[in-house]
């Protein structure tokens, strides 16, 4: 298992293969991986497919909501995390409510578009405020919490670059979708939204991976706090053991 230690320099350097693997696993956990993309894309795909064929708003909406609920049930049965499936259900539910209230099938997509716009602005605003959103999302996953803000400047810069990437990509997506919302029909808008669902996400995720693999390793603040929670005798023994290992390693280097 890779142990993260306090960086000795804030200069960006490529990480080891183990650290890269840890970064990939953390990104997969935070953003849902392939299954998360499927769960957030499938309801919209089903909605536009059915509506393109029969132009029935109720049937399309019910089908999209039903498949979202099925995905949640599947995760419950497998005892998996529900975050991404629940996001899909909430998004679809809001879309169904908007569409039914307005009687306009295009309104099904409006909540998701507004969410994308708000999220893109959040990435930009938090970065300008010095607390980039990517760092807030990934800090707990890497067990570094907010240590990157003051103790790991190289990593803070990486989080800022990643947040800029996410924000600009999402805002560019909105710049395409909002004009289409007014000018195109429901099917055209739906298929464009499907086409823009995964590629921008993968681009932002890839850029995040690039920035983080070149950044200093995270500081495992949970590991630092662990000795403080142990009984005094056990804590002293642990410190002595670690000191012995350090001395042994130094002796071998000198030899």
C-alpha angles and dihedrals in degrees: 000000000000115000116209116216135182109284117245092210138024091220111121111248133170113264126233121265090259092052091048090053090051090050092051092049091049093050090048091051095046098045101032103245122227094330092052091052091050092049093051095043104041099070093051091045091052092047095053093041094054094040092050090055104041106010090225113146096190094049093046093047095047092048092051092048092046094053090049090055091047090055090052092049091050091053091047091053091050092042091235126151112282100206100105096036091050091049087055093050093048092047093049092045092054090046092052092049092049092047095047094046094050097034087226116119091206089066087071087077098043099086091051091048092050090048090052091050093048092047093049091051090047091057091051098042096047090049092052088049091055097250105092112205094230088061091050090051099044100033094082091042091056090042090238096107106185098335089111090069096069108005104041111042094168091057092046089056090051091052090049092052091048092049091050089051094051093044097049093044092051093046090049088052090052090050088061099040104045095058088047089052089064101034107035134061125252097265094048092049092046095052092046089051090051090049091051095044103085110017096062089044092052091047092052091045092050092050090049090052091049093050095046097046088056093047128089115273117269121261110243098223091176090061090048091053094046098084090053091061095052125091114269095252094048091044092053091048091050092050090049091051092050091047090051092051091049092050091047091051091049091049092052091050091051091049 
